[in-house]
Amino acid sequence: MAIIMRKSERESSESSSADSGSPSKLDLLESQVHRGGSAQQPTTMTSTPPKAGSSDAVKLLIGAGGIYGAFLYYGSLQEDVFNYMAADGSSFKQAWFLQVLEALANVIIGFVGMQLMGPTKNIPLTMFGISGASQVTAKACTSLALANGLSFPVATLAKSGKMAPVMAGSLLLGGATYTTREYLQVAAIIGGTAVVSMGKKKGGGTSSSGMGVAYIIMSLVLDGVTAGFQKRLKAETAKVGVKPKPYDFMFWTNLFMCMTAVVVALGLGEFTTGLAFCASNPEILSKIVKFSLCSAVGQSFIFYTISNFDPLVLSTVTTTRKIFSVLLSIFLKGHSLSGMGWSGIALACGGIVSELQAKASGNKKAHSN
Protein backbone atom coordinates (compact mmCIF):
# COMPACT_ATOMS: atom_id res chain seq x y z
CA MET A 1 0.00 0.00 0.00
CA ALA A 2 3.03 2.27 0.26
CA ILE A 3 2.70 3.13 -3.43
CA ILE A 4 -0.65 4.78 -2.77
CA MET A 5 -0.14 8.05 -0.97
CA ARG A 6 1.75 10.49 -3.18
CA LYS A 7 -0.49 10.14 -6.18
CA SER A 8 -3.55 9.85 -3.95
CA GLU A 9 -2.77 13.26 -2.43
CA ARG A 10 -2.82 14.73 -5.91
CA GLU A 11 -5.81 12.88 -7.36
CA SER A 12 -8.25 12.53 -4.46
CA SER A 13 -9.52 16.06 -4.98
CA GLU A 14 -10.61 15.24 -8.50
CA SER A 15 -12.55 12.21 -7.28
CA SER A 16 -15.14 14.21 -5.38
CA SER A 17 -17.13 14.38 -8.61
CA ALA A 18 -16.73 10.69 -9.34
CA ASP A 19 -19.24 9.50 -6.78
CA SER A 20 -21.25 12.54 -5.72
CA GLY A 21 -23.63 12.37 -2.82
CA SER A 22 -22.88 10.57 0.39
CA PRO A 23 -21.77 7.08 0.93
CA SER A 24 -23.94 3.94 1.91
CA LYS A 25 -22.11 1.41 3.59
CA LEU A 26 -20.07 1.33 1.72
CA ASP A 27 -21.21 4.32 -0.47
CA LEU A 28 -20.29 6.67 2.39
CA LEU A 29 -16.80 5.32 2.70
CA GLU A 30 -16.13 5.72 -1.02
CA SER A 31 -17.32 9.30 -1.20
CA GLN A 32 -15.41 10.13 1.97
CA VAL A 33 -12.19 9.05 0.28
CA HIS A 34 -13.07 11.26 -2.70
CA ARG A 35 -14.02 14.38 -0.83
CA GLY A 36 -11.47 14.13 1.88
CA GLY A 37 -8.49 14.08 -0.39
CA SER A 38 -9.31 17.38 -1.99
CA ALA A 39 -7.83 19.23 0.93
CA GLN A 40 -4.52 17.57 0.39
CA GLN A 41 -3.72 18.68 -3.15
CA PRO A 42 -0.12 19.86 -3.40
CA THR A 43 0.46 22.98 -5.43
CA THR A 44 3.98 22.13 -6.60
CA MET A 45 3.70 18.48 -7.51
CA THR A 46 4.20 17.73 -11.19
CA SER A 47 2.15 15.14 -12.95
CA THR A 48 3.83 11.85 -13.82
CA PRO A 49 2.38 10.23 -16.92
CA PRO A 50 1.03 6.76 -16.23
CA LYS A 51 2.90 3.84 -17.72
CA ALA A 52 1.10 2.36 -20.68
CA GLY A 53 0.67 -1.26 -21.57
CA SER A 54 0.45 -4.36 -19.46
CA SER A 55 1.51 -2.58 -16.27
CA ASP A 56 -1.69 -0.50 -16.18
CA ALA A 57 -3.74 -3.55 -17.04
CA VAL A 58 -2.29 -5.43 -14.08
CA LYS A 59 -2.89 -2.49 -11.74
CA LEU A 60 -6.49 -2.18 -12.92
CA LEU A 61 -6.99 -5.90 -12.46
CA ILE A 62 -5.67 -5.65 -8.90
CA GLY A 63 -7.67 -2.55 -7.98
CA ALA A 64 -10.97 -3.45 -9.64
CA GLY A 65 -10.63 -7.10 -8.66
CA GLY A 66 -10.03 -6.14 -5.04
CA ILE A 67 -13.02 -3.78 -4.95
CA TYR A 68 -15.31 -6.27 -6.65
CA GLY A 69 -14.15 -9.17 -4.52
CA ALA A 70 -14.30 -7.34 -1.19
CA PHE A 71 -17.57 -5.47 -1.68
CA LEU A 72 -19.52 -8.16 -3.52
CA TYR A 73 -18.69 -10.51 -0.67
CA TYR A 74 -19.41 -7.69 1.80
CA GLY A 75 -22.93 -7.29 0.40
CA SER A 76 -23.56 -11.02 0.39
CA LEU A 77 -22.42 -11.32 4.01
CA GLN A 78 -24.54 -8.37 5.08
CA GLU A 79 -27.60 -10.00 3.59
CA ASP A 80 -26.71 -13.32 5.22
CA VAL A 81 -26.34 -11.68 8.64
CA PHE A 82 -29.82 -10.17 8.60
CA ASN A 83 -31.46 -13.19 6.96
CA TYR A 84 -29.97 -15.58 9.51
CA MET A 85 -32.51 -17.50 11.55
CA ALA A 86 -31.44 -19.20 14.78
CA ALA A 87 -32.79 -22.59 15.89
CA ASP A 88 -35.21 -20.88 18.27
CA GLY A 89 -36.58 -18.72 15.45
CA SER A 90 -34.82 -15.50 16.53
CA SER A 91 -32.84 -13.32 14.13
CA PHE A 92 -30.00 -10.80 14.37
CA LYS A 93 -31.30 -7.27 14.97
CA GLN A 94 -28.32 -5.57 16.65
CA ALA A 95 -27.40 -3.11 13.88
CA TRP A 96 -25.40 -0.79 16.16
CA PHE A 97 -23.38 -3.69 17.55
CA LEU A 98 -22.56 -4.61 13.95
CA GLN A 99 -21.43 -1.04 13.26
CA VAL A 100 -19.06 -1.17 16.23
CA LEU A 101 -17.29 -4.21 14.80
CA GLU A 102 -17.20 -2.88 11.23
CA ALA A 103 -15.84 0.52 12.27
CA LEU A 104 -13.29 -1.16 14.56
CA ALA A 105 -11.88 -3.19 11.65
CA ASN A 106 -11.53 0.02 9.63
CA VAL A 107 -9.87 1.78 12.56
CA ILE A 108 -7.25 -0.98 12.80
CA ILE A 109 -6.48 -0.99 9.07
CA GLY A 110 -6.54 2.81 8.99
CA PHE A 111 -4.13 3.03 11.94
CA VAL A 112 -1.67 0.61 10.33
CA GLY A 113 -1.80 2.50 7.02
CA MET A 114 -1.46 5.85 8.82
CA GLN A 115 1.65 4.66 10.66
CA LEU A 116 3.21 3.27 7.49
CA MET A 117 2.56 6.47 5.54
CA GLY A 118 3.17 8.84 8.44
CA PRO A 119 0.35 10.52 10.37
CA THR A 120 -0.59 14.13 9.64
CA LYS A 121 -0.30 16.43 12.64
CA ASN A 122 -2.68 19.16 13.85
CA ILE A 123 -5.75 17.80 12.08
CA PRO A 124 -8.95 19.61 13.25
CA LEU A 125 -10.98 16.78 14.75
CA THR A 126 -14.32 18.44 15.55
CA MET A 127 -15.75 17.99 12.06
CA PHE A 128 -14.35 14.45 11.93
CA GLY A 129 -16.46 13.67 14.99
CA ILE A 130 -19.63 15.22 13.55
CA SER A 131 -19.15 13.61 10.13
CA GLY A 132 -18.34 10.24 11.68
CA ALA A 133 -21.45 10.30 13.88
CA SER A 134 -23.67 11.17 10.92
CA GLN A 135 -22.06 8.58 8.69
CA VAL A 136 -22.36 5.68 11.12
CA THR A 137 -26.00 6.58 11.80
CA ALA A 138 -26.74 6.42 8.06
CA LYS A 139 -25.07 3.01 7.88
CA ALA A 140 -26.94 1.76 10.93
CA CYS A 141 -30.24 2.85 9.34
CA THR A 142 -29.40 0.78 6.25
CA SER A 143 -28.73 -2.24 8.45
CA LEU A 144 -31.95 -1.60 10.39
CA ALA A 145 -33.85 -1.47 7.09
CA LEU A 146 -32.56 -4.96 6.28
CA ALA A 147 -33.28 -6.15 9.82
CA ASN A 148 -36.87 -4.93 9.44
CA GLY A 149 -37.70 -6.77 6.27
CA LEU A 150 -36.43 -4.62 3.37
CA SER A 151 -34.84 -6.88 0.78
CA PHE A 152 -31.17 -6.40 -0.07
CA PRO A 153 -31.78 -5.65 -3.80
CA VAL A 154 -34.32 -2.94 -2.93
CA ALA A 155 -32.04 -1.42 -0.26
CA THR A 156 -29.03 -1.37 -2.61
CA LEU A 157 -30.96 0.21 -5.46
CA ALA A 158 -32.46 2.77 -3.07
CA LYS A 159 -29.02 3.73 -1.82
CA SER A 160 -27.94 4.28 -5.41
CA GLY A 161 -30.41 7.18 -5.43
CA LYS A 162 -28.37 9.02 -2.81
CA MET A 163 -28.31 12.12 -5.02
CA ALA A 164 -32.01 12.68 -4.25
CA PRO A 165 -31.52 14.06 -0.71
CA VAL A 166 -28.43 15.97 -1.82
CA MET A 167 -30.39 17.61 -4.63
CA ALA A 168 -33.34 18.34 -2.35
CA GLY A 169 -31.12 19.97 0.25
CA SER A 170 -29.30 22.03 -2.36
CA LEU A 171 -32.57 23.19 -3.93
CA LEU A 172 -34.15 24.16 -0.61
CA LEU A 173 -31.11 25.64 1.12
CA GLY A 174 -28.63 26.54 -1.57
CA GLY A 175 -30.73 27.59 -4.54
CA ALA A 176 -28.92 25.13 -6.79
CA THR A 177 -30.18 24.20 -10.24
CA TYR A 178 -30.06 20.84 -12.01
CA THR A 179 -30.54 19.69 -15.58
CA THR A 180 -33.58 17.77 -16.76
CA ARG A 181 -31.34 14.75 -17.27
CA GLU A 182 -30.25 14.82 -13.62
CA TYR A 183 -33.86 14.90 -12.45
CA LEU A 184 -34.72 12.00 -14.77
CA GLN A 185 -31.74 9.95 -13.56
CA VAL A 186 -32.80 10.26 -9.92
CA ALA A 187 -36.44 9.62 -10.82
CA ALA A 188 -35.46 6.47 -12.73
CA ILE A 189 -33.49 5.08 -9.79
CA ILE A 190 -36.21 5.86 -7.23
CA GLY A 191 -39.05 4.76 -9.52
CA GLY A 192 -37.24 1.56 -10.48
CA THR A 193 -36.60 0.78 -6.82
CA ALA A 194 -40.29 1.24 -6.02
CA VAL A 195 -41.28 -1.04 -8.90
CA VAL A 196 -38.84 -3.74 -7.71
CA SER A 197 -40.27 -3.47 -4.21
CA MET A 198 -43.77 -4.08 -5.55
CA GLY A 199 -42.76 -6.62 -8.17
CA LYS A 200 -41.77 -9.59 -6.00
CA LYS A 201 -43.66 -12.80 -6.72
CA LYS A 202 -45.75 -14.32 -4.00
CA GLY A 203 -43.61 -16.63 -1.94
CA GLY A 204 -40.47 -15.03 -3.30
CA GLY A 205 -39.13 -13.94 0.05
CA THR A 206 -39.75 -11.40 2.75
CA SER A 207 -41.70 -8.39 1.56
CA SER A 208 -40.46 -4.89 2.24
CA SER A 209 -41.94 -3.75 5.55
CA GLY A 210 -43.04 -0.22 6.33
CA MET A 211 -40.30 0.09 8.97
CA GLY A 212 -37.70 -1.10 6.49
CA VAL A 213 -38.75 1.56 4.00
CA ALA A 214 -38.73 4.22 6.74
CA TYR A 215 -35.20 3.29 7.77
CA ILE A 216 -33.83 3.37 4.21
CA ILE A 217 -35.38 6.83 3.72
CA MET A 218 -33.71 7.97 6.95
CA SER A 219 -30.43 6.57 5.69
CA LEU A 220 -30.75 8.53 2.43
CA VAL A 221 -31.53 11.75 4.31
CA LEU A 222 -28.49 11.21 6.53
CA ASP A 223 -26.42 10.58 3.39
CA GLY A 224 -27.28 14.11 2.29
CA VAL A 225 -26.49 15.51 5.74
CA THR A 226 -23.16 13.66 5.82
CA ALA A 227 -22.24 15.06 2.39
CA GLY A 228 -22.64 18.57 3.79
CA PHE A 229 -20.54 17.77 6.86
CA GLN A 230 -17.80 16.30 4.68
CA LYS A 231 -17.67 19.48 2.60
CA ARG A 232 -17.28 21.49 5.81
CA LEU A 233 -14.57 19.07 6.94
CA LYS A 234 -12.71 19.65 3.69
CA ALA A 235 -13.01 23.40 4.14
CA GLU A 236 -11.81 23.21 7.76
CA THR A 237 -8.67 21.28 6.88
CA ALA A 238 -7.89 23.67 4.02
CA LYS A 239 -8.50 26.66 6.30
CA VAL A 240 -5.84 25.58 8.80
CA GLY A 241 -3.43 24.55 6.06
CA VAL A 242 -3.47 20.84 6.91
CA LYS A 243 -3.29 18.19 4.18
CA PRO A 244 -4.51 14.87 5.62
CA LYS A 245 -3.68 11.67 3.78
CA PRO A 246 -6.35 9.09 2.90
CA TYR A 247 -5.46 6.82 5.81
CA ASP A 248 -5.76 9.81 8.16
CA PHE A 249 -9.34 10.17 6.98
CA MET A 250 -9.96 6.44 7.25
CA PHE A 251 -8.63 6.24 10.81
CA TRP A 252 -10.15 9.38 12.33
CA THR A 253 -13.57 9.09 10.69
CA ASN A 254 -13.93 5.43 11.64
CA LEU A 255 -12.65 6.11 15.15
CA PHE A 256 -15.50 8.56 15.73
CA MET A 257 -17.90 6.19 13.98
CA CYS A 258 -16.83 3.43 16.34
CA MET A 259 -17.14 5.67 19.40
CA THR A 260 -20.64 6.77 18.37
CA ALA A 261 -21.71 3.19 17.72
CA VAL A 262 -20.33 2.05 21.09
CA VAL A 263 -22.32 4.73 22.95
CA VAL A 264 -25.57 3.91 21.12
CA ALA A 265 -25.07 0.14 21.36
CA LEU A 266 -24.45 0.41 25.11
CA GLY A 267 -27.50 2.65 25.53
CA LEU A 268 -29.72 0.19 23.66
CA GLY A 269 -28.23 -2.85 25.38
CA GLU A 270 -27.05 -4.28 22.07
CA PHE A 271 -23.63 -5.26 23.38
CA THR A 272 -25.18 -7.77 25.74
CA THR A 273 -27.79 -9.10 23.34
CA GLY A 274 -25.43 -9.03 20.35
CA LEU A 275 -22.66 -10.94 22.14
CA ALA A 276 -25.20 -13.41 23.51
CA PHE A 277 -26.66 -14.04 20.03
CA CYS A 278 -23.18 -14.54 18.55
CA ALA A 279 -22.18 -16.88 21.39
CA SER A 280 -25.29 -18.98 20.79
CA ASN A 281 -24.80 -18.90 17.01
CA PRO A 282 -21.07 -19.12 16.15
CA GLU A 283 -21.92 -19.33 12.45
CA ILE A 284 -23.16 -15.75 12.35
CA LEU A 285 -20.13 -14.52 14.30
CA SER A 286 -17.81 -15.74 11.55
CA LYS A 287 -19.97 -13.93 8.97
CA ILE A 288 -19.84 -10.69 10.98
CA VAL A 289 -16.05 -10.88 11.32
CA LYS A 290 -15.61 -11.49 7.58
CA PHE A 291 -18.12 -8.71 6.82
CA SER A 292 -16.07 -6.24 8.88
CA LEU A 293 -12.78 -7.29 7.29
CA CYS A 294 -14.24 -6.97 3.78
CA SER A 295 -15.22 -3.38 4.55
CA ALA A 296 -11.68 -2.43 5.61
CA VAL A 297 -9.92 -4.34 2.83
CA GLY A 298 -12.29 -2.95 0.21
CA GLN A 299 -11.57 0.62 1.24
CA SER A 300 -7.83 -0.03 0.94
CA PHE A 301 -8.37 -1.21 -2.63
CA ILE A 302 -10.29 2.01 -3.29
CA PHE A 303 -7.20 3.96 -2.19
CA TYR A 304 -5.03 1.82 -4.46
CA THR A 305 -7.27 2.31 -7.49
CA ILE A 306 -7.65 6.07 -7.18
CA SER A 307 -3.90 6.45 -6.72
CA ASN A 308 -3.25 4.80 -10.08
CA PHE A 309 -6.19 5.82 -12.28
CA ASP A 310 -8.55 8.63 -13.16
CA PRO A 311 -11.44 9.05 -10.66
CA LEU A 312 -13.84 8.03 -13.43
CA VAL A 313 -12.30 4.55 -13.40
CA LEU A 314 -13.08 4.21 -9.71
CA SER A 315 -16.60 5.53 -10.23
CA THR A 316 -17.15 2.98 -13.01
CA VAL A 317 -15.95 0.12 -10.82
CA THR A 318 -18.01 1.09 -7.77
CA THR A 319 -21.15 1.84 -9.81
CA THR A 320 -21.10 -1.44 -11.71
CA ARG A 321 -20.32 -3.24 -8.45
CA LYS A 322 -23.67 -2.09 -7.06
CA ILE A 323 -25.50 -3.45 -10.09
CA PHE A 324 -23.74 -6.81 -9.82
CA SER A 325 -24.48 -6.92 -6.08
CA VAL A 326 -28.19 -6.60 -6.86
CA LEU A 327 -28.09 -9.26 -9.58
CA LEU A 328 -26.04 -11.69 -7.46
CA SER A 329 -28.47 -11.28 -4.60
CA ILE A 330 -31.44 -12.01 -6.87
CA PHE A 331 -29.88 -15.12 -8.41
CA LEU A 332 -28.08 -16.53 -5.35
CA LYS A 333 -30.30 -15.60 -2.41
CA GLY A 334 -33.65 -16.87 -3.65
CA HIS A 335 -35.35 -13.59 -4.59
CA SER A 336 -38.10 -14.18 -7.12
CA LEU A 337 -39.20 -11.26 -9.31
CA SER A 338 -42.17 -10.89 -11.59
CA GLY A 339 -41.92 -9.25 -15.00
CA MET A 340 -42.77 -5.94 -13.34
CA GLY A 341 -39.93 -6.45 -10.86
CA TRP A 342 -37.42 -7.04 -13.65
CA SER A 343 -38.66 -3.91 -15.45
CA GLY A 344 -37.94 -2.00 -12.24
CA ILE A 345 -34.41 -3.45 -12.15
CA ALA A 346 -33.89 -2.30 -15.75
CA LEU A 347 -35.26 1.19 -15.02
CA ALA A 348 -33.12 1.70 -11.91
CA CYS A 349 -29.96 0.33 -13.55
CA GLY A 350 -30.64 2.58 -16.54
CA GLY A 351 -30.67 5.59 -14.23
CA ILE A 352 -27.41 4.46 -12.59
CA VAL A 353 -25.67 3.88 -15.93
CA SER A 354 -26.95 7.22 -17.26
CA GLU A 355 -25.46 8.97 -14.26
CA LEU A 356 -22.14 7.22 -14.89
CA GLN A 357 -22.23 8.18 -18.59
CA ALA A 358 -22.88 11.81 -17.64
CA LYS A 359 -19.80 11.76 -15.42
CA ALA A 360 -17.76 10.30 -18.27
CA SER A 361 -18.93 13.07 -20.61
CA GLY A 362 -18.06 15.73 -18.03
CA ASN A 363 -14.67 14.14 -17.53
CA LYS A 364 -13.92 14.26 -21.27
CA LYS A 365 -14.94 17.95 -21.46
CA ALA A 366 -12.71 18.78 -18.49
CA HIS A 367 -9.73 17.12 -20.15
CA SER A 368 -10.42 18.82 -23.50
CA ASN A 369 -10.40 22.19 -21.77
DOSE-134412 format. One record per residue (C-alpha): residue in three letters; x, z, y; residue number from 1. Coordinates in steps of 0.5 Angstrom, whole numbers. Each point is the difference from the previous one (the first is absolute). Last residue first. Example, Ala and Ser with C-alpha at 12.3 -4.5 7.8 and 13.67 -1.06 7.14 Angstrom:
  rest      u      w      v   nr
   SER     27     14     -2    2
   ALA     -2      2     -7    1
This chain:
  rest      u      w      v   nr
   ASN    -21    -44     44  369
   SER      0     -3     -6  368
   HIS      2      7     -4  367
   ALA     -6      3      4  366
   LYS     -5     -6     -2  365
   LYS      2      0     -7  364
   ASN     -1      8     -1  363
   GLY     -7     -1      3  362
   SER     -2     -5     -5  361
   ALA      2      4     -5  360
   LYS     -4      6      3  359
   ALA     -6     -4      0  358
   GLN      2     -2     -8  357
   LEU      0      7     -2  356
   GLU     -7      1      4  355
   SER     -3     -6     -4  354
   VAL      3      3     -6  353
   ILE     -4      7      1  352
   GLY     -6     -3      2  351
   GLY      0     -5     -6  350
   CYS      1      6     -4  349
   ALA     -6      3      2  348
   LEU     -5     -6     -1  347
   ALA      3     -2     -7  346
   ILE     -1      8     -2  345
   GLY     -7      0      3  344
   SER     -1     -7     -4  343
   TRP      2      4     -6  342
   GLY     -5      5      1  341
   MET     -6     -5      1  340
   GLY      2     -3     -6  339
   SER      0      7     -4  338
   LEU      6      4     -1  337
   SER      2      5     -5  336
   HIS      5      5      1  335
   GLY      4      2     -7  334
   LYS      6      2      3  333
   LEU      5     -6     -2  332
   PHE     -4     -6      3  331
   ILE     -3      3      6  330
   SER      6      5      1  329
   LEU      5     -6      0  328
   LEU     -4     -4      4  327
   VAL      0      5      6  326
   SER      7      2     -1  325
   PHE      2     -8      0  324
   ILE     -4      0      7  323
   LYS      4      6      3  322
   ARG      6     -3     -2  321
   THR     -1     -6      3  320
   THR      0      3      7  319
   THR      6      4     -2  318
   VAL      4     -6     -2  317
   THR     -2     -4      6  316
   SER      1      6      5  315
   LEU      7      1     -3  314
   VAL      1     -8      1  313
   LEU     -3      0      7  312
   PRO      5      6      2  311
   ASP      6     -5     -1  310
   PHE      5      1     -5  309
   ASN      6      5     -2  308
   SER     -2      7      3  307
   ILE     -7     -1     -1  306
   THR      0     -1     -7  305
   TYR      5      6     -1  304
   PHE     -4      5      4  303
   ILE     -7     -3     -4  302
   PHE      4      2     -6  301
   SER      1      7      2  300
   GLN     -7      0      1  299
   GLY     -2     -2     -7  298
   VAL      5      6     -3  297
   ALA     -3      5      4  296
   SER     -7     -2     -2  295
   CYS      2     -1     -7  294
   LEU      2      7     -1  293
   SER     -6      3      3  292
   PHE     -4     -4     -5  291
   LYS      5      1     -6  290
   VAL     -1      8      1  289
   ILE     -8     -1      1  288
   LYS      0     -4     -7  287
   SER      4      5     -3  286
   LEU     -4      6      2  285
   ILE     -6     -4     -2  284
   GLU      2      0     -8  283
   PRO      2      7      1  282
   ASN     -8      2      0  281
   SER     -1      8      0  280
   ALA      7      1      4  279
   CYS     -2     -6      5  278
   PHE     -7      3      1  277
   ALA      3      7      1  276
   LEU      5     -3      5  275
   GLY     -6     -3      4  274
   THR     -5      6      0  273
   THR      6      4      2  272
   PHE      3     -4      5  271
   GLU     -7     -3      2  270
   GLY     -2      7      3  269
   LEU     -3     -4      6  268
   GLY      4      4      5  267
   LEU      6     -1     -4  266
   ALA     -1     -7     -1  265
   VAL     -1     -1      8  264
   VAL      6      4      1  263
   VAL      4     -4     -5  262
   ALA     -2     -7      2  261
   THR      2      2      8  260
   MET      7      2     -3  259
   CYS      0     -6     -4  258
   MET     -2     -5      5  257
   PHE      5      3      5  256
   LEU      6     -1     -5  255
   ASN     -3     -7     -1  254
   THR      1     -2      7  253
   TRP      7      4      1  252
   PHE      3     -3     -7  251
   MET     -3     -7      1  250
   PHE      1     -1      7  249
   ASP      7      2      0  248
   TYR      1     -4     -6  247
   PRO     -2     -6      4  246
   LYS      6      2      5  245
   PRO     -2      3      7  244
   LYS      2     -3      6  243
   VAL      0      6      6  242
   GLY      0     -2      7  241
   VAL     -5      6      2  240
   LYS     -5     -5      2  239
   ALA      1     -5     -6  238
   THR     -1      6     -4  237
   GLU     -7      2      3  236
   ALA     -2     -8      1  235
   LYS      1     -1     -8  234
   LEU     -4      7     -1  233
   ARG     -6     -2      5  232
   LYS      0     -7     -4  231
   GLN     -1      4     -6  230
   PHE     -5      5      3  229
   GLY     -4     -6      1  228
   ALA      1     -3     -7  227
   THR     -2      7     -3  226
   VAL     -7     -1      4  225
   GLY     -2     -6     -3  224
   ASP      2      2     -7  223
   LEU     -4      6      1  222
   VAL     -6     -4      2  221
   LEU      1     -4     -7  220
   SER      1      6     -4  219
   MET     -6      3      3  218
   ILE     -4     -7     -2  217
   ILE      3      1     -7  216
   TYR     -2      8      0  215
   ALA     -7     -3      1  214
   VAL     -1     -5     -5  213
   GLY      3      5     -5  212
   MET     -6      5      2  211
   GLY     -5     -5      0  210
   SER      2     -2     -7  209
   SER      3     -7     -3  208
   SER     -2     -1     -7  207
   THR      4      2     -6  206
   GLY      1     -5     -5  205
   GLY     -3     -7     -2  204
   GLY     -6      3     -3  203
   LYS     -4     -4      4  202
   LYS      4     -5      3  201
   LYS      3      1      7  200
   GLY     -2     -4      6  199
   MET     -2      5      5  198
   SER      7      3      1  197
   VAL      3     -7      0  196
   VAL     -5     -3      5  195
   ALA      2      6      4  194
   THR      8     -2      0  193
   GLY     -1     -7      1  192
   GLY     -4      2      7  191
   ILE      6      5      2  190
   ILE      5     -6     -2  189
   ALA     -4     -5      3  188
   ALA     -2      3      6  187
   VAL      7      2      2  186
   GLN      3     -7     -1  185
   LEU     -6     -3      4  184
   TYR      1      5      6  183
   GLU      8     -2      0  182
   ARG     -3     -8      0  181
   THR     -4      1      6  180
   THR      6      3      3  179
   TYR      1      7      3  178
   THR      0      4      6  177
   ALA      2      6      2  176
   GLY     -3      5      5  175
   GLY      4      6     -2  174
   LEU     -5      5     -2  173
   LEU     -6     -3     -3  172
   LEU      3     -7     -2  171
   SER      6      3     -2  170
   GLY     -3      6     -4  169
   ALA     -5     -6     -3  168
   MET      6     -4     -2  167
   VAL      4      5     -3  166
   PRO     -6      3     -4  165
   ALA     -1     -8     -3  164
   MET      7     -1     -1  163
   LYS      0      4     -6  162
   GLY     -4     -5     -4  161
   SER      5      0     -5  160
   LYS     -2      7     -2  159
   ALA     -7     -2     -1  158
   LEU      3     -5     -6  157
   THR      4      6     -3  156
   ALA     -6      4      0  155
   VAL     -5     -5     -3  154
   PRO      5     -2     -5  153
   PHE      2      8     -2  152
   SER     -8      2     -1  151
   LEU     -3      5      5  150
   GLY     -2      6     -5  149
   ASN      1      6      4  148
   ALA      7      1     -2  147
   LEU      2     -7      2  146
   ALA     -3      1      7  145
   LEU      4      7      0  144
   SER      7     -4     -1  143
   THR     -2     -4      6  142
   CYS     -1      6      4  141
   ALA      6      3     -2  140
   LYS      4     -6      2  139
   ALA     -3      0      7  138
   THR      1      8      0  137
   VAL      7     -2     -2  136
   GLN      1     -5      6  135
   SER     -3      5      5  134
   ALA      4      6     -1  133
   GLY      6     -5     -1  132
   SER     -1     -3      7  131
   ILE     -1      7      3  130
   GLY      6      3     -3  129
   PHE      4     -6      2  128
   MET     -3      0      7  127
   THR      3      7      1  126
   LEU      7     -1     -3  125
   PRO      4     -4      5  124
   ILE      6     -2     -3  123
   ASN      7      4      2  122
   LYS      4     -3     -5  121
   THR      0     -6     -5  120
   PRO      2      2     -7  119
   GLY      5     -4     -3  118
   MET     -1     -6     -5  117
   LEU      1      4     -6  116
   GLN     -3      6      2  115
   MET     -6     -3      3  114
   GLY     -1     -4     -7  113
   VAL      1      7     -4  112
   PHE     -5      3      5  111
   GLY     -5     -6      0  110
   ILE      0      0     -8  109
   ILE     -2      8      0  108
   VAL     -5     -1      6  107
   ASN     -3     -6     -4  106
   ALA     -1      4     -6  105
   LEU     -3      6      4  104
   ALA     -5     -4      3  103
   GLU     -2     -3     -7  102
   LEU     -1      8     -2  101
   VAL     -3      2      6  100
   GLN     -5     -5      0   99
   LEU     -2      1     -7   98
   PHE     -2      7      2   97
   TRP     -4     -3      5   96
   ALA     -4     -4     -4   95
   GLN     -2      5     -5   94
   LYS     -6     -3     -4   93
   PHE      3     -1     -7   92
   SER     -6     -1     -5   91
   SER     -4      5     -4   90
   GLY     -3     -2     -6   89
   ASP      3      6     -5   88
   ALA      4     -5     -3   87
   ALA      3     -2      7   86
   MET     -2     -7      3   85
   TYR      5     -4      4   84
   ASN     -3     -5      5   83
   PHE      3      3      6   82
   VAL      7      0     -3   81
   ASP      0     -7     -4   80
   GLU     -2     -3      7   79
   GLN      6      3      3   78
   LEU      4     -2     -6   77
   SER     -2     -7      1   76
   GLY      1      0      7   75
   TYR      7      3      0   74
   TYR      2     -5     -6   73
   LEU     -2     -6      5   72
   PHE      4      4      5   71
   ALA      6      1     -4   70
   GLY      1     -7     -3   69
   TYR     -3     -4      5   68
   ILE      5      3      5   67
   GLY      6      0     -4   66
   GLY     -1     -7     -2   65
   ALA     -1     -2      7   64
   GLY      7      3      2   63
   ILE      4     -2     -6   62
   LEU     -3     -7     -1   61
   LEU      1     -1      8   60
   LYS      7      3     -1   59
   VAL      1     -5     -6   58
   ALA     -2     -6      4   57
   ASP      4      2      6   56
   SER      6     -1     -4   55
   SER     -2     -6     -4   54
   GLY      0     -4      6   53
   ALA      1      2      8   52
   LYS      4      6      3   51
   PRO     -4      3      6   50
   PRO      3     -2      6   49
   THR      3      6      4   48
   SER     -4      2      6   47
   THR      4      4      5   46
   MET     -1      7      2   45
   THR      1      2      7   44
   THR     -7      2      2   43
   PRO     -1      4     -6   42
   GLN     -7      1     -3   41
   GLN     -2      7     -2   40
   ALA     -7      1      3   39
   SER     -3     -6     -3   38
   GLY      2      3     -7   37
   GLY     -6      5      0   36
   ARG     -5     -6      1   35
   HIS      2     -3     -6   34
   VAL      2      6     -5   33
   GLN     -7      3      2   32
   SER     -4     -6     -1   31
   GLU      3      0     -8   30
   LEU     -2      7      0   29
   LEU     -7      0      2   28
   ASP     -1     -6     -4   27
   LEU      2      4     -6   26
   LYS     -4      4      0   25
   SER     -4     -3      5   24
   PRO      4     -2      6   23
   SER     -2     -1      7   22
   GLY     -1     -7      4   21
   SER      4     -5      0   20
   ASP      5     -3     -6   19
   ALA      5     -5      2   18
   SER     -1      2      8   17
   SER      4      6     -1   16
   SER      5     -4     -4   15
   GLU      4     -2      6   14
   SER      2      7      2   13
   SER      3      1     -7   12
   GLU      4     -6      1   11
   ARG      6      3      3   10
   GLU      0      7     -2    9
   SER     -1     -3     -7    8
   LYS      6     -4      0    7
   ARG      5      6      1    6
   MET     -4      4     -5    5
   ILE     -1     -4     -6    4
   ILE      6     -1     -4    3
   ALA      1      8     -1    2
   MET     -6     -1     -5    1
